[in-house]
């Protein structure tokens, strides 16, 4: 059933392929037109060649009669002398018809049946041109039997003494000859058409065989490459430049193979990252869970024997672990939404100085508690930037959290603003442990973690800076880093102002 359905769909596709039928119709019309033009030109050339041959062979008939006979006597045709000679010439060559013309072109004598002559006068223009050129060029003139057509002729002037008395006008292609030639032409063109038909069949057969071989050979090569790719050789590609539909197929397959391989590599990379995520999540979530579980079990077991101060301390530790756990889950959820492009920035103008002042007030308390100096430079009035307020705040918080994480007690964290031509640059610098040069290219990779200072306890799954990078990408901006191990790190990025908003 599927086989018949597939065949039916193929036939239906061919019928509905209007472009195919248009091209086929135009091609067929051109072939018919070319064939008709070929036979027309061949017939015209054959007739012209035949007339030229007749003119060269019998073109001196008129001159011969004018020289060796006296067609006119006292200005009148001498039929007693000329009729016998003309009749003899016409017996030898029936295609020749001889007429005697006076000086005005009027027919005064002829040796043909009287009823077949349809006109009494011949245009002398072609006669003058023929005599002037000496019969060396192809000239056609009037045919008294068929005035509507023109034919080849021979002509010569007749003189009596020094006085022009008329012309000998000999038709070299008579009506009888035209009838015989037409019959021969039919036989000729029939034979020629038959010969050309079979010759064309042979040529088409040879061209078809060669074309079919070339097409099938290319298809076999393409099938071989496709089979290799299917069997797992993902580096297999169709080589060579092929034109036409096969060229389109070749390019489409190579592009498809590149896309498949690229997607496979991406899937492999995603799978590797998934494994890293699972390992990191397992490790980072295990610590707060284990701490929470341990202290809760201790509270349950020693509920009656634990002093109130210890219970309070245990509960504080449990609460801190749960907050850490919640923070890790929030980071993971937030990055997942950013990675899946589920967050669309709502850009609006706001004063970046005011936002940084609010953040500074919150983190200043944390800095004092940890013995770190937090300062803010360039508090002057800056123009409004165009960005998503919540996302920019989140990025600044992550950068400050990262700075606090790696800045030891007694260190300094500095927030600074600088107005540039295309916007406002925000920088956060610390005097922490710094990042080795070989690790800096990977600092924004998701789930990437680096060894901290010996005195620091590193928390989190390495998602903070990755989230900052994604937020900057949503704002068509870039997060930059400069770090020197032992001297600290600085992060900075640029936000456009209203005057330079990208849209």
C-alpha positions in Angstrom: 0.0 0.0 0.0 2.8 2.4 0.9 4.5 1.6 -2.4 1.4 2.5 -4.5 0.9 5.6 -2.4 4.5 6.7 -2.9 4.1 6.1 -6.7 0.9 8.1 -6.7 2.5 11.0 -4.8 5.4 11.0 -7.3 3.0 11.2 -10.2 1.0 13.9 -8.5 4.2 15.9 -7.8 5.2 15.7 -11.5 1.8 16.8 -12.6 1.8 19.8 -10.2 5.3 20.8 -11.1 4.3 23.8 -13.3 7.9 24.9 -13.7 8.8 21.4 -15.2 5.9 21.6 -17.7 6.7 25.2 -18.6 10.3 24.3 -19.3 9.3 21.2 -21.2 6.8 23.2 -23.3 9.3 25.9 -24.1 12.0 23.3 -24.9 9.7 21.4 -27.2 8.6 24.6 -29.0 12.2 25.6 -29.5 13.0 22.1 -31.0 10.0 22.3 -33.4 10.9 25.9 -34.3 14.6 25.0 -34.9 13.6 22.0 -37.0 11.2 24.1 -39.1 13.8 26.8 -39.5 16.4 24.2 -40.5 14.3 22.7 -43.2 13.2 26.2 -44.4 16.8 27.4 -44.6 18.0 24.2 -46.2 15.2 24.4 -48.8 16.0 28.0 -49.6 19.7 27.3 -49.8 19.2 24.3 -52.0 16.9 26.2 -54.4 19.3 29.1 -54.5 22.2 26.8 -55.2 20.3 25.0 -57.9 19.4 28.3 -59.6 23.0 29.5 -59.4 24.1 26.3 -61.0 21.5 26.7 -63.8 22.5 30.3 -64.3 26.2 29.4 -64.6 25.5 26.5 -67.0 22.9 28.1 -69.3 23.4 31.8 -68.7 24.9 32.3 -72.2 21.8 31.1 -74.0 20.5 34.6 -74.7 23.9 35.9 -75.7 24.4 32.9 -78.1 21.0 33.6 -79.8 21.8 37.3 -80.1 25.2 36.7 -81.6 24.5 33.8 -84.0 20.9 34.6 -85.2 19.0 37.6 -86.3 16.0 37.6 -84.1 14.8 41.0 -85.4 14.7 42.1 -89.0 13.7 45.7 -89.7 12.7 46.1 -86.0 10.3 43.1 -86.2 10.8 39.5 -84.9 11.9 37.1 -87.7 10.0 34.1 -86.6 11.0 32.0 -89.6 14.6 32.0 -88.4 14.3 32.1 -84.7 11.6 29.7 -83.9 13.5 26.7 -85.2 16.6 27.6 -83.3 14.7 28.4 -80.1 12.7 25.3 -80.4 15.8 23.2 -80.8 17.3 24.8 -77.7 14.1 24.1 -75.7 14.2 20.4 -76.9 17.8 20.1 -75.6 17.0 21.8 -72.3 13.2 21.9 -71.6 13.8 24.1 -68.6 14.7 27.1 -70.9 11.9 29.4 -72.2 13.0 32.1 -74.6 11.2 35.4 -75.2 11.9 38.3 -77.5 11.4 41.8 -75.9 11.3 45.2 -77.6 13.2 48.1 -76.2 10.3 48.9 -73.8 10.2 45.4 -72.3 7.1 44.3 -74.2 7.0 40.6 -75.2 6.9 40.5 -79.0 7.6 36.8 -79.6 8.0 33.5 -77.7 7.9 29.8 -78.4 5.7 28.4 -75.6 1.9 27.7 -75.5 0.2 31.1 -75.8 -2.3 30.4 -73.0 0.4 29.8 -70.4 1.8 33.4 -70.8 0.1 35.6 -68.2 1.7 38.9 -68.9 2.8 40.9 -71.9 5.6 42.9 -70.5 8.8 42.3 -68.5 10.5 44.7 -66.1 13.7 45.7 -67.7 15.4 46.8 -64.5 16.8 43.3 -63.7 17.7 42.9 -67.4 19.8 46.0 -67.4 21.5 44.9 -64.2 22.2 41.5 -65.6 23.7 42.8 -68.8 25.7 45.4 -66.9 27.2 42.8 -64.5 27.8 40.3 -67.3 25.7 37.6 -65.7 28.3 37.1 -63.0 25.9 37.8 -60.1 22.7 36.1 -59.0 19.8 38.1 -60.5 16.1 37.3 -60.7 13.5 38.8 -62.9 9.9 38.5 -64.0 8.5 35.1 -65.1 5.8 35.7 -67.8 4.0 32.5 -66.8 3.8 33.4 -63.1 4.0 37.2 -62.7 3.8 36.9 -58.9 7.1 35.1 -58.7 10.6 35.8 -59.8 13.1 33.5 -61.4 16.6 33.3 -62.8 17.1 34.3 -66.4 19.6 35.0 -69.1 19.4 38.2 -71.2 21.3 39.8 -74.1 20.7 42.9 -76.3 19.9 42.6 -80.0 21.3 45.1 -82.5 20.6 45.8 -86.1 23.7 47.5 -87.2 24.3 50.0 -84.4 20.7 50.3 -83.4 19.2 48.5 -80.4 16.1 46.7 -81.5 15.3 44.5 -78.5 16.4 41.8 -76.1 16.6 38.1 -75.9 15.1 37.1 -72.5 15.6 33.4 -71.6 13.9 31.9 -68.5 16.3 29.3 -67.1 13.9 27.7 -64.6 10.6 26.9 -66.3 7.3 25.9 -64.7 7.9 22.3 -65.7 11.3 22.4 -64.0 9.7 23.9 -60.9 7.2 21.0 -60.8 9.9 18.4 -61.2 12.1 20.2 -58.6 9.2 20.3 -56.1 8.7 16.5 -56.5 12.4 15.9 -56.1 12.6 18.3 -53.1 9.8 16.3 -51.4 11.8 13.1 -51.9 15.0 14.9 -50.8 13.6 16.3 -47.6 11.8 13.1 -46.8 15.1 11.2 -47.1 16.9 14.0 -45.2 14.3 14.1 -42.5 14.5 10.3 -42.1 18.3 10.4 -41.9 18.3 13.2 -39.4 15.7 11.5 -37.3 17.8 8.3 -36.9 21.0 10.3 -36.5 19.3 12.4 -33.8 18.1 9.2 -32.1 21.7 7.8 -32.1 23.1 11.1 -30.7 20.3 11.3 -28.0 21.0 7.7 -27.1 24.7 8.3 -26.7 24.2 11.5 -24.8 21.6 9.8 -22.6 23.9 6.9 -21.8 26.8 9.2 -21.0 24.6 11.6 -18.9 23.0 8.6 -17.1 26.4 7.2 -16.3 27.7 10.5 -15.0 24.5 11.1 -12.9 24.5 7.5 -11.5 28.2 7.6 -10.8 27.8 10.9 -8.8 24.8 9.4 -7.0 26.8 6.3 -6.1 29.6 8.4 -4.7 27.1 10.5 -2.7 25.4 7.3 -1.4 28.8 5.9 -0.4 29.6 9.0 1.6 26.1 9.0 3.2 26.5 5.4 4.2 29.9 6.1 5.8 28.4 9.0 7.7 25.5 6.8 8.8 28.0 4.1 10.0 29.7 6.6 12.3 32.3 8.3 10.1 31.2 11.8 11.0 34.1 13.3 9.1 32.8 12.0 5.8 32.0 14.8 3.4 31.1 14.8 -0.3 34.2 16.2 -2.1 34.3 18.0 -5.5 32.3 20.8 -7.1 29.1 19.5 -8.6 26.8 21.7 -10.5 23.0 21.6 -10.9 20.6 19.8 -8.6 23.4 17.3 -7.5 25.5 20.3 -6.5 22.6 21.6 -4.3 22.3 18.1 -2.9 26.0 17.9 -2.2 26.0 21.3 -0.5 22.9 20.5 1.5 24.4 17.2 2.8 27.7 18.7 3.7 25.9 21.5 5.6 23.6 19.0 7.2 26.5 16.9 8.3 28.3 19.9 9.7 25.2 20.9 11.6 24.7 17.4 13.0 28.3 17.1 14.1 28.1 20.6 15.7 24.9 19.6 17.5 26.5 16.4 18.6 29.5 18.3 20.0 27.2 20.7 21.8 25.2 17.8 23.2 28.5 16.2 24.3 29.6 19.5 25.9 26.2 19.9 27.6 26.3 16.3 28.9 29.8 17.0 30.3 28.6 20.2 31.9 25.6 18.3 33.2 27.9 15.8 34.9 30.0 18.6 36.3 26.8 20.3 37.5 25.6 17.1 39.2 29.0 16.6 40.8 29.2 20.3 42.0 25.6 20.3 43.2 26.2 17.1 45.0 29.3 18.4 46.7 28.0 21.9 47.5 24.6 20.8 48.7 26.0 17.9 50.7 27.9 20.2 53.1 24.9 22.3 54.4 22.6 19.3 54.4 25.1 17.3 56.4 25.6 20.1 58.9 21.9 20.7 59.2 21.2 17.0 59.6 24.0 16.5 62.2 22.9 19.4 64.4 19.2 18.5 64.2 20.0 14.9 65.2 22.1 16.3 68.1 19.2 18.5 69.2 16.8 15.6 69.1 19.1 13.1 70.9 20.3 15.6 73.6 17.2 17.6 73.8 16.9 17.3 77.6 20.6 17.5 78.5 21.8 20.3 76.2 22.2 23.8 77.9 20.1 26.6 76.4 23.1 28.4 75.0 24.2 25.3 73.1 20.8 24.8 71.7 20.7 28.4 70.5 24.2 28.0 68.9 23.1 24.8 67.2 20.0 26.4 65.8 22.0 29.4 64.5 24.3 27.0 62.7 21.3 25.1 61.2 19.7 28.4 60.1 23.0 29.5 58.5 23.3 26.2 56.6 19.7 26.4 55.4 20.3 30.0 54.2 23.4 28.8 52.3 21.4 26.0 50.8 18.7 28.4 49.7 21.2 30.7 48.2 22.8 27.9 46.2 19.4 26.8 44.9 18.5 30.3 43.9 21.7 30.8 42.0 21.2 27.5 40.1 17.6 28.4 39.3 18.5 31.9 38.2 21.3 30.7 35.9 19.1 28.0 34.4 16.6 30.7 33.4 19.3 32.9 31.9 20.8 30.0 30.0 17.3 29.1 28.6 16.7 32.7 27.5 13.6 32.8 29.7 14.6 36.2 31.1 14.0 39.3 28.9 15.6 42.5 30.2 13.2 45.4 30.7 15.4 48.4 29.9 14.6 51.7 31.4 16.6 54.8 32.4 17.8 55.1 36.0 20.6 56.8 37.9 23.4 54.3 38.4 24.9 56.4 41.2 21.8 56.1 43.3 21.7 52.3 42.8 25.4 52.0 43.8 24.8 54.1 46.9 22.0 51.8 48.1 24.2 48.7 47.5 27.1 50.4 49.2 25.0 51.0 52.4 24.0 47.3 52.5 27.5 45.9 52.0 29.2 48.4 54.3 27.8 46.7 57.3 29.2 43.3 56.0 32.6 44.9 55.3 32.9 46.3 58.8 32.0 43.0 60.3 34.7 41.3 58.3 37.3 43.9 58.9 37.4 45.0 55.2 37.3 48.6 54.0 34.6 49.3 51.5 34.8 52.6 49.7 33.0 54.3 46.7 34.8 56.8 44.4 33.4 59.4 42.0 30.1 60.2 43.7 29.4 63.1 41.3 26.2 63.3 39.4 26.2 61.0 36.4 23.6 60.8 33.6 21.0 58.1 33.6 21.9 54.7 32.1 19.5 52.5 30.1 19.4 49.0 31.4 17.3 46.5 33.5 17.6 47.8 37.0 17.0 44.4 38.8 19.5 42.6 36.5 22.2 45.2 36.9 21.7 45.2 40.7 22.0 41.4 40.7 25.3 41.6 38.7 26.8 44.2 41.1 25.8 42.0 44.1 27.5 39.0 42.6 30.6 40.9 41.9 30.7 42.3 45.4 30.0 38.8 46.9 33.0 37.5 44.8 35.2 40.3 46.0 34.3 39.7 49.7 34.9 36.0 49.2 38.5 36.4 48.2 39.5 39.5 50.1 41.1 38.8 53.5 40.6 40.7 56.7 42.3 44.2 56.4 41.8 44.3 52.7 39.9 46.9 50.6 37.1 46.8 48.1 36.5 49.9 45.9 33.5 50.7 43.7 34.2 53.4 41.1 32.4 55.1 38.2 33.8 56.7 35.2 32.1 58.6 32.4 33.2 57.6 28.9 32.1 58.7 25.4 29.6 55.8 24.9 28.4 55.3 28.5 29.4 54.9 32.1 32.0 52.4 33.2 31.4 50.6 36.6 34.4 48.9 38.2 34.7 46.8 41.4 38.3 46.3 42.6 39.6 44.3 45.5 43.0 43.7 47.2 42.3 40.0 47.5 44.4 36.9 46.5 44.0 37.5 42.8 43.6 35.0 40.0 46.4 33.2 38.2 46.9 34.3 34.6 46.2 30.8 33.2 42.8 30.7 35.0 41.6 34.1 34.0 40.2 33.0 30.5 37.9 30.5 32.3 36.8 32.6 35.2 33.3 33.2 33.7 32.7 29.6 32.8 29.7 28.1 34.5 30.3 25.9 37.5 34.0 26.7 37.2 35.8 27.0 40.6 39.4 27.9 41.4 41.4 27.4 44.5 40.9 30.2 47.0 43.4 31.7 49.5 44.4 29.2 52.2 42.6 31.3 54.8 39.4 31.5 52.8 36.5 29.1 52.7 35.1 29.1 49.2 31.3 28.8 49.0 29.0 28.3 46.0 29.0 26.5 42.7 30.9 29.0 40.7 27.7 30.4 39.2 28.1 34.0 40.4 30.4 35.3 37.7 28.7 33.2 35.0 25.4 34.9 35.9 27.1 38.3 35.6 28.4 37.4 32.1 24.9 36.3 31.0 23.4 39.6 32.3 26.0 41.6 30.5 25.2 39.7 27.2 21.5 40.6 27.6 22.6 44.2 27.7 25.0 43.9 24.7 27.9 44.6 27.1 31.0 42.7 28.2 32.4 42.0 31.6 36.2 42.5 31.8 38.8 41.3 34.3 42.3 42.2 35.3 44.0 40.4 38.1 47.4 40.0 39.5 48.0 37.1 41.9 48.7 38.4 45.4 47.6 42.0 44.5 43.9 41.7 43.8 41.3 41.7 41.0 39.3 44.3 39.2 36.1 43.7 37.2 34.4 46.4 35.0 31.7 46.8 32.5 30.0 49.6 30.5 26.4 50.6 30.4 25.0 53.0 27.8 23.6 56.4 28.8 20.4 57.8 27.2 22.4 59.6 24.5 24.1 56.4 23.4 21.3 53.9 24.0 21.5 51.1 21.3 17.8 51.3 20.8 
